[in-house]
C-alpha cells in the first residue's frame, strides 16, 4: 500500500494510469484500524488492477481539506486523476468489494 504525502499525491494518485483507492485515515481512529486489514486483503486480490494508497489526515491536512474529508475513515476511488466515488466509515469486506467491482465495471465501458 502506497503511503501518501502532500509531495507524492499528484504522482501516485492523480497521474496514476490505474484506478487508485485512497484511504483517508488517522492513527487515533478506531474504525480506521478496523478498515486497514480489510483494505490490505483487497489490495492482494486487486493487484495489477487497482493501486491502493493511504493518507494520514493529521500529516496532510491540506489534502484532507481539498477533498472535503471530515469524518474518517473516508475511502475514495480516483480514476484519471479525479475522485469518482467514495464511502465513509468501516464497511465489511464483501460490501467494499461489491462497491469496487461496480465502479470498475461501470468505468470500463
C-alpha positions in Angstrom: 0.0 0.0 0.0 1.4 3.4 -1.0 1.8 5.9 1.9 0.7 9.2 0.5 2.0 12.7 1.4 1.5 16.2 0.1 4.6 15.6 -2.0 3.7 12.3 -3.8 -0.1 12.6 -4.0 0.0 14.1 -7.6 2.4 11.5 -8.9 0.9 8.4 -7.2 -2.8 9.3 -7.4 -3.6 12.0 -9.9 -1.1 10.8 -12.6 -1.5 7.0 -12.0 -2.6 5.0 -15.0 -4.6 2.6 -12.8 -7.6 3.5 -10.6 -6.4 4.4 -7.1 -8.3 3.6 -3.9 -7.2 6.1 -1.3 -7.9 5.6 2.4 -8.0 8.8 4.4 -7.4 7.8 8.0 -5.8 8.7 11.3 -3.9 6.6 13.8 -6.2 7.5 16.7 -9.4 6.5 14.8 -10.8 3.0 15.9 -12.9 2.5 12.7 -9.8 3.2 10.6 -8.0 0.4 12.5 -10.8 -2.0 11.6 -10.7 -0.9 7.9 -6.9 -1.3 7.4 -6.7 -5.1 7.3 -9.8 -5.3 5.0 -8.1 -3.0 2.5 -4.8 -4.9 2.8 -6.7 -8.1 1.8 -8.4 -6.4 -1.1 -5.1 -5.0 -2.3 -3.8 -8.5 -2.8 -6.9 -9.5 -4.7 -6.9 -6.5 -7.0 -3.1 -6.4 -7.6 -2.4 -5.1 -11.1 -5.9 -3.7 -11.5 -6.2 -1.1 -8.7 -3.5 0.8 -6.7 -4.1 1.0 -3.0 -2.9 4.0 -1.0 -3.5 5.6 2.4 -3.0 9.1 3.7 -2.9 10.2 7.3 -5.2 13.3 7.6 -3.1 14.6 10.5 0.0 14.5 8.3 -1.7 16.0 5.3 -4.4 18.4 6.4 -4.3 20.4 3.2 -5.2 17.3 1.1 -7.9 16.3 3.5 -9.4 19.8 3.2 -9.0 19.9 -0.6 -11.2 16.7 -0.9 -13.6 17.7 1.9 -12.6 14.9 4.2 -14.3 15.4 7.5 -15.4 12.1 9.0 -12.8 9.3 8.8 -12.2 6.9 7.5 -13.2 8.1 4.1 -12.3 5.9 1.1 -12.2 7.5 -2.3 -11.6 5.8 -5.7 -9.7 8.0 -8.2 -9.7 7.3 -11.9 -8.0 9.5 -14.4 -6.9 11.9 -11.7 -10.4 12.5 -10.4 -12.4 11.1 -7.5 -15.3 9.1 -8.9 -16.8 7.6 -5.8 -16.4 7.4 -2.0 -17.7 6.0 1.2 -17.3 6.9 4.8 -16.7 4.5 7.7 -15.6 1.0 8.1 -17.5 -1.5 5.9 -17.4 -5.3 5.7 -15.0 -6.7 3.0 -17.8 -8.0 0.8 -19.5 -4.6 0.7 -16.3 -2.8 -0.3 -15.6 -5.5 -2.9 -19.1 -5.1 -4.5 -18.6 -1.3 -4.5 -15.2 -1.6 -6.1 -16.4 -4.2 -8.7 -19.4 -2.0 -9.7 -17.1 1.0 -10.2 -14.5 -0.9 -12.2 -17.2 -2.4 -14.4 -19.0 0.9 -14.9 -15.8 2.7 -15.7 -14.6 0.1 -18.2 -17.4 1.0 -20.6 
